[in-house]
Amino acid sequence: QVQLVESGGGLVQPGGSLTLSCVASGFIFSDQNMKWYRQTPGNERELVAGISARGAVPIYADSVKGRFTISRDDPKNTVYLQMNSLKPEDTAVYFCKAVPATGGRDYWGQGIQVTVSS
């Protein structure tokens, strides 16, 4: 059974930092492209960052470039999202997603709330 479990969210002041973690189980983690999305009420999920299988080139939404860093630790089956210089507009539910590099269905985590507010 595939599971993706996010952690590390919460309330932070503007300018602060948080690190999200997503621990995966039930598949070969190193074969997955891993992505972070976020969603606010009434809006579609938007891609925040992604990192390919085997840890190659990351991609970022323009709105988070230079502030967020995605990384992965394959032995720990974990993908991270380091978020610095947080802004109120970063407030959202953040989801991790696994996309098999060789095709097949993808999987979502349950989501975790990040709130940036003073």
Backbone torsions as a table, in degrees:
resi	resn	phi	psi	omega
1	GLN	NA	125.2	-178.8
2	VAL	-80.2	135.3	175.4
3	GLN	-138.1	139.7	171.9
4	LEU	-125.9	121.3	-175.4
5	VAL	-123.8	115.2	179.2
6	GLU	-88.2	151.3	174.5
7	SER	-152.5	167.7	174.9
8	GLY	100.4	-0.9	178.9
9	GLY	-76.0	-177.5	178.4
10	GLY	148.0	-161.9	-178.8
11	LEU	-101.0	132.1	179.2
12	VAL	-142.4	149.8	178.3
13	GLN	-77.6	154.3	174.7
14	PRO	-54.6	138.1	-175.6
15	GLY	89.5	-10.2	-178.5
16	GLY	-82.9	-175.8	-176.8
17	SER	-131.9	151.1	171.6
18	LEU	-144.8	151.6	171.9
19	THR	-121.7	120.1	174.8
20	LEU	-91.1	143.9	175.1
21	SER	-123.5	149.0	175.0
22	CYS	-136.0	112.5	179.9
23	VAL	-99.1	128.6	-176.3
24	ALA	-109.5	151.3	174.7
25	SER	-151.0	157.8	175.2
26	GLY	95.2	0.4	175.4
27	PHE	-153.6	176.5	179.4
28	ILE	-82.9	103.1	-171.6
29	PHE	-59.9	-39.8	-175.2
30	SER	-67.5	-13.0	178.0
31	ASP	-90.9	1.3	-175.2
32	GLN	-104.1	136.1	161.6
33	ASN	-77.5	132.2	-176.6
34	MET	-113.3	139.3	-176.3
35	LYS	-136.7	152.1	170.6
36	TRP	-114.1	131.9	174.8
37	TYR	-120.9	166.2	171.3
38	ARG	-142.1	156.7	-176.7
39	GLN	-145.6	136.1	173.6
40	THR	-113.5	158.1	-176.8
41	PRO	-54.0	131.3	177.5
42	GLY	81.4	1.8	-178.5
43	ASN	-121.9	159.8	176.6
44	GLU	-76.9	159.1	174.8
45	ARG	-66.7	137.7	178.3
46	GLU	-118.0	143.6	178.1
47	LEU	-70.9	128.6	178.1
48	VAL	-99.6	-48.4	-177.4
49	ALA	-160.0	155.6	177.3
50	GLY	-147.5	152.6	177.1
51	ILE	-139.7	134.2	-173.1
52	SER	-78.3	166.4	175.4
53	ALA	-57.9	146.4	-177.6
54	ARG	70.4	9.3	168.8
55	GLY	79.0	27.8	-178.3
56	ALA	-85.8	-149.7	-164.4
57	VAL	-55.3	122.8	176.0
58	PRO	-83.9	157.9	174.8
59	ILE	-128.3	152.4	-178.0
60	TYR	-139.9	147.9	168.7
61	ALA	-66.9	147.9	-179.3
62	ASP	-57.6	-33.1	-175.6
63	SER	-68.8	-15.7	-177.3
64	VAL	-119.8	-3.3	-179.3
65	LYS	-57.8	135.0	179.9
66	GLY	85.2	-11.2	-179.9
67	ARG	-115.7	-34.7	-177.5
68	PHE	-108.3	147.7	175.8
69	THR	-135.0	126.4	175.3
70	ILE	-99.3	141.2	176.9
71	SER	-149.5	166.6	-179.8
72	ARG	-140.5	150.7	175.4
73	ASP	-127.0	96.1	-173.7
74	ASP	-63.1	-41.9	177.3
75	PRO	-58.8	-26.4	179.1
76	LYS	-97.7	2.0	-179.3
77	ASN	53.2	41.7	-172.2
78	THR	-132.3	139.2	170.7
79	VAL	-117.9	143.1	-176.4
80	TYR	-119.7	154.7	169.7
81	LEU	-132.6	104.2	176.1
82	GLN	-84.7	121.8	-176.1
83	MET	-118.4	115.9	179.2
84	ASN	-115.3	164.4	178.1
85	SER	48.6	48.4	-174.7
86	LEU	-65.4	145.7	-178.8
87	LYS	-120.6	156.5	177.0
88	PRO	-54.7	-32.8	180.0
89	GLU	-72.7	-5.8	172.5
90	ASP	-82.4	-7.1	178.3
91	THR	-61.3	125.3	-176.5
92	ALA	-176.9	172.1	165.3
93	VAL	-90.8	127.4	-177.5
94	TYR	-103.6	135.1	-178.3
95	PHE	-123.6	141.4	167.9
96	CYS	-100.4	153.4	-176.2
97	LYS	-140.3	136.9	175.8
98	ALA	-108.8	127.3	179.6
99	VAL	-123.3	113.7	-178.2
100	PRO	-58.9	132.5	-177.0
101	ALA	-67.3	-24.2	-177.5
102	THR	-107.3	15.2	177.7
103	GLY	100.2	166.7	-175.8
104	GLY	112.9	-179.8	-175.3
105	ARG	-74.9	155.2	175.8
106	ASP	-104.3	169.1	-174.2
107	TYR	-135.8	146.6	179.1
108	TRP	-116.7	148.5	166.7
109	GLY	-79.7	178.1	-174.9
110	GLN	-84.4	-13.9	179.0
111	GLY	95.1	152.5	178.6
112	ILE	-144.5	139.8	-175.7
113	GLN	-81.3	133.9	169.4
114	VAL	-122.0	124.0	179.8
115	THR	-123.1	124.6	178.8
116	VAL	-111.7	109.3	-174.1
117	SER	-158.5	148.2	175.2
118	SER	-93.9	NA	NA
